[in-house]
Amino acid sequence: ALPNGRLGVTALSQMAATACCGDADMAVFHQCTPHCLQCKIGPSMLASDISDLANEARSVVAAGADELHLDVMDGIFAPNITFGAMMISSLRAHMPGVFLDCHMM
């Protein structure tokens, strides 16, 4: 871990390789090789036009997004206020088959 308590890139690579291989010793050999975990594309909806959120969501999914990332800020843990339960529920009604990755901030 780094001084701030976060994991460095090497530690994260080793964790990914261990998850892939199931063996911490083998993880060392996989740090510089492609991993076997499938990547997902989840664009942040915070960068979209909030007044036209449903169409923005349709647009990014049509462009190839696997899921939609929603940064949920309630004004307590993060100073801003963004998506709330009603907004997410409304988006779900317009995008029923899409995974909504909600990042609680």
Phi, psi and omega in degrees: 000151178281167180305330180277004178090353180274158179277140176279172182300318181298315179296319179294320178298318180294321178296318179295317180293322178295318178297324181287313187268333184078011184220116182298325180291324179289338182300326180301323182284345184258002184297326184254006179250157179300140179274168184262008179277139181278132179272146177241143176261119181227083181299144179284124178284351177295336180273003183265173175281105186298331180289347180227045189300318182297315179292323177298317179297315178301320182296314182288327177292319177296332179279355175119004179295139178276331182205170178246132181261125180241117176274106183265111180243128184255005180085357180257299181281328174239140187293341182270167173238126180235241184288135175242183183301318181294320181293319179293320177297319178294318178296320178300321180297327180274337184230064188295332184262007185256135177289129177256111179272101183265116179263104183282117182245000000 
